[in-house]
Each structure stands twice: as C-alpha cells, then as structure tokens.
Amino acid sequence: MTETLPVPGLVPSLQVRVELAEPEDHGRTAAGHRRVVPIIGGSISGDFTGVILPGGADWQVVRDDGTIEIDSRYSARGDDGSLLYIRAIGLRTGPAEVLAALGSGEQVDPRSYYFRTTVWLESSSRPDLANRLFVAACARHRAEVVYTAYRVS
C-alpha cells in the first residue's frame, strides 16, 4: 500500500523583535561555555500582536567552533491583555569571521550565517497556537534578535 502524504508548507505567522541586554558570560561549565542573555522587551505581530515582556532570557551554550545553541524562554502580553509563552530552540552558526563580526556587534547580512529555531507557543486564550509547529528564520543585531516564525501546515 502506498500512501500519498501531504507535503508540509510554511505559512508566515509571527514577526518578532526581541530586545536584549548585554550577555552574562558564565564561562565554561559542565554543559560547555555558558552565556545567558537577558530579554528586556520587544514586540510581536501577526497571529498574536503585543509586546515582549522583560524577564525572559536566552540560555546559550557556545560550542568550540563558535556555533551557539539557542534556548530562549520569554512571554508576550497581547494587545487584548492575554499572555503568550514563547520558547525558541535552535542554532546560530556560520563562518568564523561572520560569527566574530556578530559577536562584536557589527551589522551582518543574515544570509551570511545560519540562524534557525523551532518555536513553541502556549496561551490560555489561544490554545490553537500550542497545537501547531513553528520554525523561524532569525537575524542577530547589536541589541536585538528579529525573526519571522512560520507555521508548518
């Protein structure tokens, strides 16, 4: 028996801008070179519109080759007052000179490096968002990360 399975598509769902504080460098731990980047604000629009709340963070492990393992957790408050919990897990990697430029805060073309995450959402007012998968293409700027999250159809 041969089944024809649906081919997943990507539907733009969220545009996110996350404002960042300076990274806290924890040095080499049992997990690797650990950094924590506090989240201090931002905005979200699209299928959920509102502001990113301060208080979350990106817990990073920096690999020896400069690749960063991303594990971000933060909240947004919708224009209607509802809350959205966001967790983004992924990787940022690329040529050593590009990663060094990003690390020093230079403006770098996001097509010159790979920065992708999976995005998990939770909301009591929008349970539909928790029942979908999202992937995101991201860019790192001096004091912020911007991304578009695509719903996998």
C-alpha positions as CSV (number, residue, x, y, z in Angstrom):
1,M,0.0,0.0,0.0
2,T,1.4,3.4,-1.0
3,E,0.1,6.5,0.7
4,T,0.5,10.0,-0.6
5,L,1.4,12.1,2.4
6,P,0.8,15.9,2.5
7,V,3.9,18.0,1.9
8,P,4.3,20.5,4.7
9,G,4.3,24.1,3.8
10,L,5.4,27.2,5.6
11,V,2.9,30.0,6.4
12,P,4.3,33.3,7.8
13,S,2.6,33.6,11.3
14,L,4.6,35.9,13.6
15,Q,7.1,38.8,13.3
16,V,9.1,39.1,16.5
17,R,11.6,41.7,17.7
18,V,13.3,40.8,21.0
19,E,15.4,43.5,22.7
20,L,18.5,42.1,24.6
21,A,20.7,43.2,27.4
22,E,24.4,42.5,27.5
23,P,25.2,38.8,27.7
24,E,26.2,37.4,31.0
25,D,29.3,35.2,30.4
26,H,29.2,32.2,32.9
27,G,32.4,30.8,31.5
28,R,33.0,27.1,30.9
29,T,30.5,24.9,32.9
30,A,29.7,21.2,32.8
31,A,27.4,21.9,29.8
32,G,30.0,23.9,27.9
33,H,30.7,27.7,27.5
34,R,27.5,29.1,29.1
35,R,26.1,32.5,28.4
36,V,22.8,34.0,29.5
37,V,21.3,36.9,27.5
38,P,18.5,38.7,29.4
39,I,15.5,39.7,27.4
40,I,14.3,43.3,28.2
41,G,11.4,43.9,25.8
42,G,10.3,43.9,22.2
43,S,7.3,43.4,20.0
44,I,5.3,40.7,18.3
45,S,2.8,41.0,15.4
46,G,0.9,38.7,13.1
47,D,-1.3,35.9,14.5
48,F,-0.6,37.4,18.0
49,T,0.0,41.1,18.5
50,G,1.5,42.7,21.5
51,V,4.8,43.4,23.4
52,I,7.6,41.1,24.6
53,L,7.8,41.4,28.4
54,P,11.1,41.9,30.2
55,G,12.3,39.0,32.4
56,G,13.0,36.2,29.9
57,A,16.4,35.1,28.7
58,D,18.3,33.2,26.1
59,W,20.3,30.4,27.8
60,Q,23.2,29.7,25.4
61,V,25.9,27.2,25.0
62,V,28.8,28.3,22.8
63,R,30.5,25.4,21.1
64,D,34.2,25.3,20.4
65,D,33.6,26.2,16.7
66,G,31.6,29.3,17.7
67,T,28.2,27.7,17.0
68,I,25.6,28.9,19.6
69,E,22.9,26.5,20.9
70,I,19.9,28.7,21.5
71,D,17.3,28.1,24.3
72,S,15.1,31.2,24.7
73,R,12.1,31.5,27.0
74,Y,10.0,34.6,27.4
75,S,6.5,36.0,27.5
76,A,4.4,38.4,25.4
77,R,1.4,40.4,26.5
78,G,-1.2,40.7,23.8
79,D,-2.9,43.9,22.9
80,D,-6.0,42.3,24.5
81,G,-4.1,41.6,27.8
82,S,-3.7,37.9,27.2
83,L,-0.3,36.2,27.7
84,L,1.8,34.1,25.3
85,Y,4.7,31.9,26.5
86,I,7.3,31.6,23.8
87,R,10.2,29.0,23.7
88,A,12.7,29.1,20.8
89,I,15.3,26.4,20.5
90,G,17.8,26.4,17.7
91,L,21.3,27.1,16.3
92,R,23.3,30.1,15.1
93,T,26.4,29.2,13.1
94,G,28.4,30.3,10.2
95,P,32.0,31.1,9.0
96,A,34.3,32.1,11.9
97,E,34.8,35.7,10.6
98,V,31.0,36.2,10.3
99,L,30.4,34.9,13.9
100,A,33.2,37.1,15.1
101,A,31.6,40.2,13.5
102,L,28.2,39.3,15.0
103,G,29.9,38.9,18.4
104,S,31.4,42.3,18.2
105,G,28.0,43.9,17.4
106,E,28.6,44.6,13.7
107,Q,25.7,44.7,11.3
108,V,25.9,41.4,9.3
109,D,23.8,40.2,6.4
110,P,21.6,37.4,7.9
111,R,22.1,35.4,4.7
112,S,25.8,35.0,5.5
113,Y,25.1,32.8,8.6
114,Y,22.6,30.1,9.6
115,F,20.2,31.2,12.5
116,R,17.1,29.0,12.7
117,T,14.9,28.0,15.6
118,T,11.8,25.9,16.4
119,V,9.2,28.0,18.2
120,W,6.8,26.5,20.8
121,L,3.9,28.6,22.0
122,E,1.5,28.4,24.9
123,S,-1.5,30.6,25.6
124,S,-4.7,30.0,27.6
125,S,-6.5,32.5,25.3
126,R,-5.1,31.0,22.1
127,P,-4.8,27.2,22.5
128,D,-4.7,26.9,18.7
129,L,-1.1,28.2,18.8
130,A,0.0,25.3,21.0
131,N,-1.4,22.8,18.5
132,R,0.9,23.9,15.7
133,L,4.6,23.6,14.9
134,F,6.6,26.7,14.0
135,V,10.1,27.3,12.6
136,A,11.8,30.6,12.4
137,A,14.5,32.4,10.3
138,C,16.3,34.8,12.6
139,A,18.8,37.7,12.5
140,R,21.0,38.9,15.3
141,H,21.6,42.7,15.5
142,R,23.6,44.6,18.1
143,A,20.9,44.7,20.8
144,E,18.1,42.6,19.4
145,V,17.1,39.5,17.6
146,V,14.4,39.7,14.9
147,Y,12.6,36.7,13.4
148,T,9.7,35.5,11.3
149,A,8.0,32.4,12.7
150,Y,6.4,30.2,10.1
151,R,3.5,27.8,10.9
152,V,4.2,24.4,9.4
153,S,1.0,23.5,7.5
